[in-house]
């Protein structure tokens, strides 16, 4: 049975969020946002995966694929497990910040992953427990100067609430020496950008769903 919207109100947990690469105890900065979307969870998930058109995304309007894993067409503009890519992040309207990333996890109801241990799924409160109702993708900071002093991992979970309704949750944990500077300089801006991402994703997905 799909989770009821009331079941989702306790997220994020009061103890804070966690990721495998930046666990709760090592986290300097956490950013998160969520939104309910009137569109199929699979459609929302595909909107995130298909980086050939991120025009819907005011924060990250452009994505470059750096490399695809073995067995995937090198010209593919879809995120796969181990895809290495660059977000061209717009922290300010006229300032682009390239951020190098690598996919660390993809889980779907048809192909659930084991990246998150069952005990964590059941007891932590960060993740949706029922893998038969969630689409999940995660990526980490990978390469570039920033990765020498910054650890970061970001998750999306798109939780099916019905045939044409879902809940999007996204969060990122950052740790390491540079995370303190990021927190001091950008914490409030990043929280706003995370919510903007969710709101843009909602609008784009609902427009796609309406077009059929």
C-alpha positions in Angstrom: 0.0 0.0 0.0 1.3 3.5 -0.9 2.3 5.8 1.9 -0.4 8.3 2.9 0.6 12.0 2.8 0.2 12.1 6.6 2.9 9.5 6.9 5.4 11.8 5.2 5.0 14.8 7.6 7.7 13.4 10.0 10.4 13.8 7.3 13.1 14.9 7.7 13.7 13.1 11.0 14.4 15.2 14.1 17.8 13.4 14.4 18.9 14.8 11.1 19.5 13.2 7.7 22.3 10.8 6.7 24.0 9.4 3.6 26.6 6.5 3.2 29.4 8.9 2.1 28.6 11.7 4.6 27.0 10.0 7.7 25.1 12.1 10.2 28.0 12.2 12.7 30.4 13.7 10.0 27.9 16.2 8.6 28.7 19.9 8.7 25.9 21.1 6.4 22.6 19.5 5.4 20.2 20.9 2.8 16.8 19.4 2.1 13.5 20.1 0.5 10.3 18.3 -0.5 7.2 18.7 -2.6 4.1 16.8 -3.5 3.6 16.3 -7.3 0.5 15.5 -9.2 2.3 13.2 -11.7 3.4 9.6 -11.9 6.6 8.9 -9.9 8.3 7.3 -12.9 7.7 10.5 -15.0 9.3 12.7 -12.2 12.2 10.3 -12.0 12.8 10.4 -15.8 12.8 14.2 -15.7 15.7 14.0 -13.3 17.6 11.3 -15.2 17.3 12.9 -18.7 19.8 15.7 -18.5 19.7 16.5 -22.2 16.9 19.0 -21.3 17.3 20.7 -17.9 15.6 23.9 -19.2 13.0 23.4 -16.4 15.7 23.8 -13.8 16.5 27.4 -12.9 19.3 26.4 -10.5 21.0 24.0 -12.8 19.8 24.7 -16.4 22.7 22.8 -18.1 24.4 19.4 -17.4 27.4 17.9 -19.2 28.1 14.2 -19.3 31.8 13.5 -18.7 31.7 9.7 -19.0 29.3 6.8 -19.0 30.0 3.4 -17.5 30.9 0.4 -19.6 27.9 -0.9 -21.5 26.2 2.5 -21.8 26.4 4.5 -25.1 29.1 7.1 -24.5 26.7 9.7 -26.1 23.9 8.9 -23.8 22.5 12.0 -22.0 20.8 10.0 -19.3 22.1 9.4 -15.8 23.1 5.8 -15.1 24.9 4.1 -12.2 28.5 5.5 -12.2 27.8 8.2 -14.7 30.3 11.1 -14.2 28.8 14.5 -15.0 29.0 18.2 -14.4 26.3 20.5 -13.0 26.6 24.0 -14.3 25.2 25.6 -11.2 23.8 29.1 -11.2 24.3 30.4 -7.6 23.8 33.9 -9.0 22.0 34.9 -12.3 25.3 35.7 -14.0 27.6 33.3 -12.2 28.0 29.7 -13.3 29.8 27.2 -11.0 30.8 23.9 -12.6 30.4 21.0 -10.1 31.7 17.6 -10.9 29.6 14.6 -9.7 29.2 10.9 -10.0 26.1 8.7 -9.6 26.4 6.5 -6.5 23.0 4.8 -6.4 19.9 4.2 -8.6 17.0 2.2 -7.2 13.5 1.6 -8.8 10.6 -0.6 -7.9 11.6 -2.9 -10.8 15.3 -3.0 -9.8 15.8 -2.1 -6.1 19.3 -1.5 -5.0 21.1 -2.7 -1.9 23.1 0.6 -1.5 21.2 1.4 1.7 21.3 -1.5 4.2 17.9 -2.9 5.2 18.5 -2.0 8.9 19.0 1.6 7.9 15.9 1.7 5.7 13.8 0.3 8.5 15.2 2.3 11.5 16.9 5.5 10.5 14.0 7.7 9.2 16.1 9.2 6.4 15.0 6.9 3.6 11.7 5.5 2.4 11.5 2.0 3.7 9.4 0.4 1.0 11.6 -0.1 -2.1 8.6 -1.2 -4.1 7.2 2.3 -4.0 10.3 4.5 -4.4 12.5 5.7 -7.2 15.9 6.9 -5.9 19.0 8.4 -7.3 22.1 9.7 -5.5 25.3 11.3 -6.6 28.5 12.5 -4.9 31.1 15.2 -5.3 33.7 13.7 -7.6 36.8 15.3 -9.0 37.9 18.9 -9.2 39.6 21.1 -6.7 36.6 21.2 -4.3 36.6 17.4 -3.8 40.0 17.6 -2.1 38.4 19.3 0.9 34.7 18.6 0.5 32.7 15.5 0.7 29.1 15.7 -0.4 26.3 13.2 -1.4 22.9 14.2 -2.6 19.8 12.0 -2.7 16.4 12.1 -4.5 13.5 9.9 -3.5 10.3 10.0 -5.5 7.7 8.1 -3.5 4.6 6.9 -5.3 1.4 7.9 -3.4 -0.9 6.8 -6.2 -1.0 6.4 -10.0 -0.6 10.1 -10.6 0.7 11.4 -7.3 4.1 11.3 -5.6 6.2 12.9 -2.9 9.7 14.2 -3.9 12.3 14.4 -1.2 15.9 15.6 -1.8 18.7 16.2 0.6 22.5 16.6 0.6 25.0 16.2 3.4 28.4 17.9 3.2 31.4 17.2 5.3 35.1 18.0 5.3 37.1 21.2 5.8 35.5 23.2 2.9 32.0 22.3 4.1 32.5 24.9 6.9 33.1 27.6 4.4 30.1 26.5 2.3 27.9 26.5 5.4 29.0 30.0 6.4 28.7 31.5 2.9 25.8 29.7 1.3 23.6 27.8 3.8 20.5 30.0 3.4 21.0 30.3 -0.4 21.4 26.6 -0.8 18.2 25.9 1.2 16.3 28.3 -1.1 17.8 26.6 -4.2 16.9 23.1 -3.0 13.3 24.2 -2.7 13.4 26.0 -6.0 14.7 22.8 -7.6 11.7 20.9 -6.1 9.2 23.6 -7.2 10.6 23.6 -10.8 10.6 19.8 -10.9 6.9 19.8 -9.8 5.9 22.3 -12.5 7.8 20.6 -15.3 6.5 17.1 -14.3 2.9 18.2 -13.9 3.1 19.9 -17.3 4.4 16.7 -18.9 1.7 14.7 -17.2 -1.0 17.0 -18.4 0.3 16.7 -22.0 0.1 12.9 -21.7 
